[in-house]
Amino acid sequence: MATAVVVGGGVLSAGSPVMDAAGDLAAAANQSSGQSSTTPLTAEQLAARARAPLSRSDRRDSVDRDKATTLAVASGPAVTGSQNLADADPRTIARALLAEFGYGADQFGCLDSLWMSESGWRVNADNPHSSAYGIPQALPGSKMSSEGADWATNPVTQIRWGLGYIQDRYGSPCGAWSFKQGRGWY
């Protein structure tokens, strides 16, 4: 183990906190190598340590045996992480889909405010005055068929369409929410 202290624009002297810490590190290195803390390493010993490759191969055999044993145990089929979100709460679905559109969790508050004001997150929200429909209040609702034939009843389809619309038109849910606050629609 080699120990080095880099100093920029100054001189270190014995008794300074940095030199004391460096000395402690060197002493610890010497002790772990079997050297006494009062016997410093020679320049040749330091150079040899610096050239020596670092390796964990001395532990590799036991680790590989443990890994092989673990992998050899038949534990049944692999478990996947997929699930049908269509029956989940629409807000949960939206949180799960934000990343698919490149948004972070910080955008959910704006999306929640936007769609709460538009549809109350109801899949079957129908505006009788404009024919806007669904969670994102697509106008007309049939526009969402570009995302899936189940657009009228599936919150996943509606949310995917709505996030795509927001991305194309406003850049982000917070951009859409800001626009709606200024104009009353988005």
NORMO-V658565 format. One line per field, one symbol per residue. phi: phi as a letter, one per 30 degrees, with the letter a starting at -180 (. if undefined). Layout:
# NORMO-V658565
phi = ???
This chain:
# NORMO-V658565
phi = .cbbbcbciabcbejdedddddddddddddddcjdddccdddddddddddddddacddcdedddddddddddddcjddcccdaddecddeddddedcedecicdddddedddddddddbiiddcdbdddbidbiedhdbdddedddcldcedbcddddddddddddddcbiaedddddddddbiab
